[in-house]
Amino acid sequence: MEASPLKKLEQLEFSLDSVTDLSSPSASSSSSSPAVATFSRVDGVTELRFIRSDSTHCFTFDLASSQLFKLGTVQFICVSNDNNSEEESLSRGVNIKFGSEKDSKEFCDSFEEWRKDGLVRGSSTVSANKSKFDDKIEASSAKMYFHYYGQLLHQQNMLQDYVRTGTYYAAVMENRSDFAGRVVVDVGAGSGILSMFAAQAGAKHVYAVEASEMAEYARKLIAGNPLFADRITVIKGKVEDIELPEKADVLISEPMGTLLVNERMLESYVIARDRFMSPNGKMFPTVGRIHMAPFSDEFLFTEMANKALFWQQQNYYGVDLTPLFGSAHQGYFSQPVVDAFDPRLLVAPPMFHTIDFTQMKEEDFYEIDVPLKFTASMCTRVHGLACWFDVLFDGSTVQRWLTTAPGAPTTHWYQIRCVLAQPIYVMAGQEITGRLHLIAHSAQSYTIDLTLSAKMWGPGASQGGILQSSTCKFDLKEPYYRMSQPQAYPVAQEPPLPPQPQLNTQDIQIQNDEFEEELLQEPPQKASTQL
């Protein structure tokens, strides 16, 4: 068996056309003098040195903490994380250029082999730099997460969400001035579609960061679009781990999950902001809002409750299943419901909680506490809390919103509803209070604690007090996807009913005079002209 080149050689050299220090203010105008790249092992540490022939200046990199980024067939950027530096700069790096593709390929192959040797020998250093992502996210969850987004069929599902993709495209193209001539980082690039939008808008260079196997597909897709290929570099890795050769003027990403925060990618988004973005940089999206409102849906509540009836059988092949009925009932009501619902199911005007991506710290996402306060607009039974979100692209030219609201064109996020196992009853004008409390967990999601209470209503209400209260716990990681269920609220689309006997209004039990007046009054005719 032939010995490894690393064992046969303690040093390996390559000739370069040029090497340029990226940290130099005059880097762009630096002369292209020949240089030599040398791989070597010094005291057990593998190093890469670049020496220009016109000077004695030498650039030295520890290969265990270095990365190589391809800018073209013969041009690369080599960066290294300097652990001894107290500065907040991302890295130190050089721009290198070869005389031929053959030389560049041989250098890349050697770089990878020598770097692997450096990682093995410097394992203590690698351990000390363990990713923050790995510390807070369990390995099994991360594996499934990156496996999911590494598949083209799931990327297609997102690309075919034309509300999502079209809004991003419009937000970028309407704000070309924010992208033209700028350095852009695409956080969680997926297929690279947002990177190519940025390149279409005139970005100087785009770094597409993607941790899943989708990075290879992104490279292939970008290479097949030569108008942008030379201005987009795909980097496979997590934003918590990778290094970049320069600061970004713009961060673009699609980090939203159900209820905005599911999958905990927003934390990676703000980490990328702190690591990569220049002080006056822009973020697309800029702000997110979680909207909430109580809802009434007897169909949904009955559907959820009926699921557990299986466990009420006392003679299932001779077995009494009822001891598990309570646990099964609780389990079904711990699942948030993901579907598209009719906004007429809302029983109060919504409120919202704002998350400013430009200001939020990573730790602020660990626990989110939202006090709730609504005023019921009808007499009904409240079955839970409905939630949706929107995000703002605060461009210099145009501000554009992407919304997932009920009644708006449906997105792949749909809406989410937390259904209470014990509904509460409210009257029109009655105040509904409560709390939505989200606690992040290591499976890249949240545990939700929801409390809704009906305050005293009518005489004596000013003295305060709670008439009813209902509390439930949900796991956002395990939702009930109800999108395929028929939505039984098509009022306007129903065919006209056959003639029915006239209903005597005395048969209707009215709760208050105001509500009675609303029922008996004819709806106002729509004006033909606007005053």
C-alpha positions in Angstrom: 0.0 0.0 0.0 1.3 3.4 -0.9 2.1 5.7 2.0 0.0 8.8 2.5 1.6 12.0 1.1 1.5 13.4 4.7 3.7 10.6 5.9 6.1 10.9 3.0 6.4 14.7 3.2 6.7 17.1 6.1 6.4 20.0 3.6 4.6 20.6 0.3 4.9 23.7 -1.9 2.7 25.3 -4.7 3.4 28.3 -6.9 0.8 31.1 -7.0 0.2 34.0 -9.4 -0.6 36.2 -6.4 -1.6 36.5 -2.8 -3.4 39.5 -1.3 -4.0 40.3 2.4 -7.8 41.0 2.7 -7.3 43.1 5.8 -5.1 45.6 3.9 -6.9 48.9 3.1 -5.2 48.8 -0.3 -6.0 45.1 -1.0 -7.9 45.9 -4.1 -5.0 47.9 -5.6 -2.3 45.5 -4.4 0.1 44.4 -7.1 -0.1 40.8 -8.3 3.3 39.5 -7.5 4.1 35.7 -7.6 4.0 33.8 -4.4 4.5 30.4 -2.8 2.1 28.4 -0.7 3.7 25.9 1.7 2.0 23.2 3.7 4.2 22.1 6.7 4.1 20.5 10.1 5.7 22.5 12.9 5.8 20.9 16.4 2.9 18.7 15.5 0.7 21.5 14.1 -0.1 21.6 10.4 0.3 25.1 8.9 -0.2 26.8 5.6 2.1 29.7 4.7 1.8 32.2 1.9 5.1 34.0 1.0 5.2 36.8 -1.7 8.3 36.8 -3.8 8.5 40.6 -3.8 8.7 40.9 0.0 9.5 39.0 3.2 5.9 39.2 4.3 4.5 35.8 5.3 0.8 34.8 6.0 0.6 31.8 8.3 -2.6 29.8 9.0 -3.3 27.0 11.4 -5.1 24.4 9.1 -7.1 23.0 12.0 -9.1 26.3 12.1 -8.9 27.4 8.4 -11.4 27.3 5.5 -11.0 27.6 1.8 -13.7 29.4 -0.3 -13.8 29.1 -4.1 -14.4 32.4 -6.0 -13.6 31.1 -9.4 -11.7 28.3 -11.2 -8.3 29.6 -10.2 -9.2 32.1 -7.5 -9.9 31.3 -3.8 -10.1 33.0 -0.4 -8.4 31.3 2.6 -9.6 32.4 6.0 -8.7 31.4 9.6 -10.2 32.0 13.0 -7.6 33.7 15.1 -8.4 32.5 18.6 -5.8 34.7 20.2 -7.3 37.9 18.8 -9.3 40.0 21.1 -10.9 41.9 18.2 -14.4 41.2 17.0 -13.3 40.7 13.4 -14.6 37.5 11.9 -11.2 36.2 10.7 -8.0 36.9 8.9 -7.7 36.0 5.3 -6.0 36.2 2.0 -7.1 36.2 -1.6 -5.0 33.7 -3.7 -4.9 33.1 -7.4 -3.3 30.2 -9.4 -1.9 30.1 -12.9 -4.0 27.1 -14.0 -7.0 25.0 -13.1 -4.7 22.0 -12.6 -2.6 23.8 -10.0 -5.7 25.1 -8.2 -7.3 21.6 -8.1 -4.1 20.0 -6.7 -3.9 22.7 -4.1 -7.5 22.2 -3.0 -7.0 18.4 -2.7 -3.8 19.0 -0.6 -5.6 21.6 1.5 -8.3 19.1 2.5 -5.9 16.3 3.3 -3.6 18.5 5.4 -6.5 20.1 7.1 -8.0 16.7 8.1 -4.6 15.8 9.6 -4.6 19.1 11.4 -8.0 18.5 12.9 -7.0 15.1 14.2 -3.8 16.4 15.7 -5.5 19.5 17.1 -8.6 17.8 18.4 -8.3 19.6 21.7 -8.6 23.0 19.9 -11.6 21.8 18.0 -13.2 20.6 21.2 -12.6 24.0 22.8 -14.4 25.7 19.9 -17.5 23.5 20.1 -20.4 25.1 18.4 -23.0 26.9 20.4 -25.6 25.3 18.2 -24.4 21.8 19.3 -24.5 22.9 23.0 -28.2 23.8 23.0 -29.7 21.5 20.3 -29.8 17.7 20.8 -28.0 15.8 18.1 -31.0 13.6 17.0 -33.2 16.7 16.4 -30.4 18.5 14.4 -29.9 15.3 12.3 -33.5 15.1 11.4 -33.8 18.8 10.8 -30.9 19.0 8.4 -32.0 15.7 6.7 -35.4 17.3 6.1 -34.1 20.4 4.5 -31.5 18.5 2.6 -34.2 17.0 0.3 -35.3 18.7 -2.9 -39.0 17.8 -2.4 -39.2 19.9 0.7 -37.3 22.7 -1.0 -39.8 22.5 -3.8 -42.7 22.8 -1.3 -41.3 26.1 -0.1 -40.4 27.4 -3.6 -44.0 26.6 -4.7 -45.3 28.8 -1.9 -45.7 31.7 -4.3 -46.7 34.1 -1.5 -43.5 33.4 0.3 -41.2 33.3 -2.7 -42.9 36.1 -4.6 -42.8 38.4 -1.6 -39.1 37.8 -1.1 -38.5 38.5 -4.7 -40.5 41.7 -4.6 -38.8 42.9 -1.4 -35.4 42.4 -2.9 -36.1 43.9 -6.4 -38.0 46.9 -5.0 -35.0 47.7 -2.9 -32.2 47.2 -5.3 -30.3 50.1 -3.8 -29.8 48.0 -0.6 -28.2 45.2 -2.6 -26.4 46.8 -5.6 -22.6 46.7 -5.0 -23.1 45.2 -1.5 -21.8 42.1 0.2 -24.7 39.8 1.2 -24.9 36.8 3.5 -27.8 34.3 2.9 -28.4 32.6 6.3 -29.7 29.1 5.8 -29.6 29.4 2.0 -31.4 26.1 1.1 -31.6 25.9 -2.7 -29.9 29.3 -3.0 -32.9 31.0 -4.4 -32.6 34.1 -2.2 -28.9 34.3 -3.0 -29.7 34.5 -6.7 -32.4 37.1 -6.0 -29.7 39.2 -4.3 -27.3 38.7 -7.2 -30.1 39.7 -9.7 -30.4 42.9 -7.6 -26.7 43.7 -8.3 -25.0 42.3 -5.1 -21.2 42.5 -5.3 -20.9 39.1 -3.7 -23.2 36.7 -1.9 -22.1 34.1 0.7 -24.8 31.4 0.8 -24.5 29.6 4.1 -26.3 26.2 4.3 -25.6 23.4 6.8 -27.6 20.6 5.2 -26.7 18.5 2.1 -28.8 21.0 0.2 -25.6 23.0 -0.1 -24.4 20.7 -2.9 -27.7 21.1 -4.8 -27.3 24.9 -4.3 -23.8 24.8 -5.9 -25.2 22.9 -8.8 -28.1 25.2 -9.3 -26.0 28.3 -9.0 -23.4 26.9 -11.4 -26.2 26.4 -13.9 -27.0 30.1 -13.8 -23.7 31.7 -15.1 -25.1 35.2 -14.8 -24.8 35.0 -11.0 -22.4 32.0 -10.4 -19.2 34.1 -10.2 -20.8 36.3 -7.5 -22.1 33.6 -5.2 -20.1 31.4 -2.9 -21.8 28.5 -1.3 -20.5 27.6 2.2 -21.5 24.4 3.8 -21.7 24.8 7.5 -23.6 26.4 10.4 -23.4 30.2 10.9 -22.3 29.4 14.5 -19.2 27.6 13.1 -18.1 29.1 9.7 -15.8 32.0 9.1 -16.2 34.7 6.3 -13.5 36.8 4.7 -15.4 40.0 5.0 -18.3 41.8 6.7 -21.8 41.8 5.2 -23.8 44.8 4.2 -27.0 42.8 4.0 -28.3 39.7 5.7 -31.1 37.8 4.0 -32.8 34.7 5.3 -36.1 32.8 5.6 -35.8 31.8 9.3 -39.5 31.6 10.1 -41.4 28.5 11.4 -44.9 28.0 12.6 -45.8 30.6 15.2 -42.8 32.4 13.8 -40.3 30.9 16.3 -40.6 27.2 15.7 -37.3 25.4 14.6 -35.3 28.1 16.5 -33.6 29.4 13.4 -34.3 32.9 14.4 -31.5 32.5 16.9 -29.1 31.5 14.2 -30.3 34.6 12.3 -29.3 37.0 15.1 -26.1 35.1 15.7 -25.2 35.7 12.0 -26.1 39.4 12.5 -23.7 39.7 15.4 -20.9 37.7 13.7 -21.1 38.8 10.1 -23.1 42.1 9.6 -21.4 45.5 9.5 -22.7 48.1 12.1 -25.0 49.8 9.6 -26.1 46.7 7.7 -29.7 45.8 6.8 -31.7 42.6 7.6 -34.3 41.1 5.3 -36.6 40.5 7.1 -36.3 43.2 9.7 -39.2 42.7 12.1 -41.6 39.9 13.0 -45.0 40.0 14.7 -46.9 37.2 16.3 -50.7 37.9 16.1 -53.1 36.3 18.5 -56.9 36.2 19.0 -59.4 33.9 20.8 -61.6 31.8 18.6 -64.7 29.7 18.7 -64.9 26.5 16.6 -67.3 23.8 17.8 -66.4 21.6 14.8 -62.7 21.6 15.7 -63.3 21.1 19.4 -65.6 18.1 18.8 -63.1 16.6 16.4 -60.3 16.8 18.9 -62.5 15.5 21.8 -63.8 12.6 19.7 -60.3 11.3 18.9 -59.9 10.1 22.5 -63.2 8.2 22.5 -61.4 5.1 21.3 -60.0 4.8 24.8 -63.4 4.7 26.4 -64.0 1.2 25.2 -64.5 -1.2 28.1 -64.4 -4.4 26.1 -61.8 -4.1 23.4 -61.1 -7.7 22.7 -61.7 -8.3 26.3 -59.6 -5.4 27.5 -60.8 -2.3 29.3 -59.1 0.7 27.7 -60.7 3.4 29.9 -57.7 3.7 32.3 -55.8 5.5 29.5 -58.7 7.7 28.4 -57.6 10.7 30.5 -54.0 10.5 29.2 -55.1 10.2 25.6 -57.5 13.1 25.9 -54.8 15.3 27.4 -52.4 14.1 24.6 -54.7 15.2 21.8 -55.2 18.6 23.4 -51.5 19.1 23.8 -51.1 19.3 20.0 -51.4 22.7 18.4 -53.5 22.6 15.3 -52.0 23.7 12.0 -54.5 24.6 9.3 -56.2 27.5 7.4 -59.3 28.7 9.2 -62.0 31.2 8.5 -61.3 34.6 10.2 -65.0 34.8 11.1 -64.2 32.2 13.8 -62.3 34.9 15.8 -64.3 36.3 18.7 -62.2 39.4 19.4 -59.9 41.8 17.6 -56.4 40.4 17.5 -53.3 41.7 19.3 -49.7 41.2 18.4 -46.2 40.7 20.0 -43.3 42.3 18.1 -39.9 40.8 17.7 -37.2 43.2 16.3 -34.5 41.0 14.6 -32.1 44.0 14.6 -32.3 44.3 18.4 -33.1 40.8 19.8 -30.4 38.9 21.6 -30.0 35.2 21.1 -31.0 34.6 24.8 -34.2 36.6 24.3 -35.6 33.7 22.3 -35.1 31.2 25.1 -38.3 32.4 26.8 -41.1 34.5 25.4 -43.9 35.7 27.6 -46.9 37.5 26.2 -49.7 38.9 28.4 -53.0 38.6 26.7 -56.0 41.0 26.8 -59.0 41.0 24.5 -62.6 42.3 24.4 -65.1 39.7 23.2 -67.2 40.9 20.3 -70.0 38.3 20.6 -71.6 35.9 23.1 -70.0 32.5 22.5 -67.8 29.7 23.8 -64.1 30.3 23.4 -62.2 27.2 22.4 -58.7 28.6 22.4 -56.2 31.0 20.9 -55.5 31.4 17.2 -52.1 32.6 16.1 -50.3 33.7 12.9 -47.4 35.9 12.1 -46.1 38.5 9.6 -42.6 39.8 8.9 -41.5 43.2 7.5 -38.8 43.8 4.9 -37.8 47.3 5.8 -36.1 48.4 2.6 -34.7 51.8 1.9 -37.1 52.2 -1.0 -40.1 50.1 -0.2 -41.5 48.5 3.0 -43.1 45.1 2.2 -45.0 42.7 4.6 -45.2 39.0 4.3 -48.3 37.8 6.2 -49.8 34.4 7.1 -53.0 35.9 8.4 -56.4 34.0 8.1 -58.3 35.3 5.1 -55.1 36.2 3.3 -53.7 34.0 0.5 -52.6 30.7 2.2 -48.9 30.0 2.8 -47.1 26.8 3.7 -47.1 28.0 7.3 -50.9 28.1 7.4 -52.1 29.3 10.8 -51.9 27.7 14.2 -54.5 27.2 17.0 -54.1 26.1 20.6 -57.3 24.4 21.6 -58.3 24.4 25.2 -59.5 21.1 26.7 -62.0 23.1 28.8 -63.6 26.0 26.8 -64.7 29.2 28.5 -68.0 31.2 28.0 -68.0 34.9 27.3 -70.5 37.6 26.6 -70.2 40.5 24.1 -68.1 43.2 25.6 -66.6 40.9 28.3 -62.8 41.1 28.8 -60.7 38.1 28.2 -57.2 38.0 29.8 -54.5 35.4 30.0 -50.9 34.6 29.2 -49.0 32.9 26.3 -45.7 31.6 27.6 -43.2 29.9 25.3 -40.1 28.1 26.6 -37.5 26.8 24.1 -36.3 23.2 24.3 -33.5 21.3 22.8 -35.6 19.6 20.1 -35.5 23.0 18.2 -39.0 24.0 19.3 -41.0 25.4 22.2 -43.3 24.3 25.0 -46.4 26.5 25.1 -48.3 27.3 28.3 -51.6 29.0 27.6 -54.1 30.5 30.0 -57.3 32.2 29.0 -59.7 33.7 31.6 -63.1 35.5 31.4 -63.2 38.5 33.7 -66.4 39.5 35.5 -68.9 41.1 33.2 -71.9 43.3 33.9 -72.7 44.9 37.3 -69.7 44.8 39.6 -67.2 44.2 36.8 -65.2 47.3 37.9 -64.3 45.5 41.1 -62.4 42.9 39.0 -62.3 39.2 39.5 -62.3 36.1 37.2 -65.4 34.1 36.4 -63.7 31.2 34.5 -60.2 30.2 33.6 -58.7 27.5 31.5 -55.1 26.4 31.1 -53.4 24.0 28.7 -49.8 23.0 27.8 -48.8 22.4 24.2 -45.7 21.1 22.4 -45.0 23.1 19.3 -42.7 20.3 18.0 -45.7 17.9 17.7 -48.6 19.8 15.9 -51.7 18.3 14.4 -51.6 19.0 10.7 -55.2 19.5 9.7 -54.6 21.1 6.3 -56.3 18.2 4.4 -59.5 18.4 6.5 -62.5 20.1 4.8 -63.1 23.6 6.0 -66.9 23.7 6.7 -67.4 27.5 6.6 -68.3 28.4 3.0 -71.2 30.6 3.8 -71.2 32.6 0.5 -70.6 29.5 -1.7 -73.5 27.4 -0.4 -76.4 26.9 -2.8 -79.7 28.6 -1.9 -81.8 26.6 0.6 -85.3 25.4 -0.2 -88.1 27.5 1.3 -88.4 27.0 5.0 -91.1 27.8 7.5 -90.5 31.3 8.9 -88.7 31.2 12.2 -90.5 32.8 15.2 -88.0 35.1 16.8 -89.6 34.3 20.2 -88.0 30.9 19.9 -84.5 32.4 20.1 -83.2 33.0 23.6 -81.5 36.4 23.6 -78.8 37.1 26.2 -79.0 40.9 26.1 -80.8 43.7 24.4 -77.9 44.9 22.3 -77.5 41.4 20.8 -81.2 41.2 20.1 -81.2 44.5 18.2 -78.3 43.2 16.0 -80.3 40.0 15.2 -83.6 41.8 14.3 -82.1 44.7 12.3 -81.8 44.3 8.5 -78.2 44.5 7.3 -77.3 47.9 5.9 -77.2 48.2 2.1 -73.8 48.7 0.6 -73.4 52.2 -0.8 -73.0 52.5 -4.5 -70.6 55.4 -4.2 -68.0 56.2 -1.6 -68.6 59.4 0.2 
